[in-house]
Amino acid sequence: MKKWLIFTLAALMVLAAAAPALAVDPSTYTFQMSARMLTDIGWWSKSKELTVNQGDDTGSWFLTLPGHSYLRARFYSVDKNVGGRIELGLKSVQPDAMVSLRYAYGYWRVGNCRILAGQTDNWFGSLAYHPRQYVGLEENSHLLLFGWGLLWPHRVPQVQFTYNTDKWGIQFALEEPRQKVDLFDAADTTDATFVFPRASLTLMFKYGGFMTHPGVNFVHHTYEAGNSGAFDESYNTWALVLPIKYTMGAFTLKFQGHYGINFATEYPFYPVNLTQPYRNGITTGDIDDTTIYGGFIAGEYTIGKLMITGGVGYENFSNDAWSGKNGYSKDENVRLGAFIAVPYQFTKNFGIHPEFSYYSHGDDPQTGDDLGNEWLLGVQFRFVF
């Protein structure tokens, strides 16, 4: 059903491009198409802890078309006050190729105010601050240091209200929660309920080369067990984010710091077993929150068509219920990620992105064993139109 929906959306985009008069009088809107085709090629090395055989380190070539390739359509009213965007992700990792929905939203702008509704992300965890770490999305989800220093809540259906000027702004969004399955009920006998949608509130400040979007995101999870014999569960997920970007001439500095609890599944790219709340005791149903904090720092220096960029990310997952209790030997996990890249833009539409990245998964809080490390060395070919 999902594939049919995606194929239908793609067909509608083609139809709109070929015969817009069938839908709306062309004099009332404008239409733009764009695309990004990416290909990753490189070498992926994993220590034995991350392999299937658990006995030997492995290394292997990879050559994929990663899922952040896209086909994009934008729509604008003549006065530019109403618009929309549809974007389909394109991925090919043999033997499978697939299309996914990235964006589908519309908006209405009046003065400094904008109302938006649809599938998108927002100012909270804004990608305007992302490090240029591009190689490895299909190799263990390595992209933009997601989950390795950068918190991004991903795209979900939402309704936004934004007020912004050239110097400052505020945005409030009601969002669809991502985590709807009881993490403690393997038999799936509970019902997920939400008395309030996921919500975010984010501010924006700009001054010269300085920009920041501090924000907060919150969702309350409840799971009703009825007479199934399972526990009624209730816990919160929330996060505070402080990103900073500063540009001075050819140099740009990027930073994000974040702090919160129980990220598992609600904010993707984090290991579920290390970021979910912990039920302290199978007979009580008491829940202990898992605390997450981290951040990254990255720099970019441009010399003509060449850029030199690199960064390092840090994440700390901890729970007081782990250490010395319930068979756990530690109360935290620390993971580190780092990269260096030298992208070169041959033309406006074509560039390459050579990159080396390294990831340490830290120690298992339960056993104390090393969870392993990995590194990738590769090049991304980037065609953007």
Secondary structure, DSSP 8 states (H G I E B T S, - for coil): -HHHHHHHHHHHHHHHHH-GGGTS-GGGEEEEEEEEEEEEEEEEEE-GGGSSSSSS-EEEEEEEEEEEEEEEEEEEETTSSEEEEEEEEEEEETTEEEEEEEEEEEEEEETTEEEEEEEE--STT-GGG-----TTTTTTS-STTBTTTB-----EEEEEEEEE-SSEEEEEEEE--S--S-TT-TT--SEEE-SS-EEEEEEEEEETTEEE--EEEEEEEEEE-TTSSS--EEEEEEEEEEEEEEEETTEEEEEEEEEEE--TTTSTTS-HHHHS-EE--TTT--EE--EEEEEEEEEEEEETTEEEEEEEEEEEEE-TTTBTSTTBS-SEEEEEEEEEE--EESSSSEEEEEEEEEEE--B-TTT--B--EEEEEEEEEEEE-
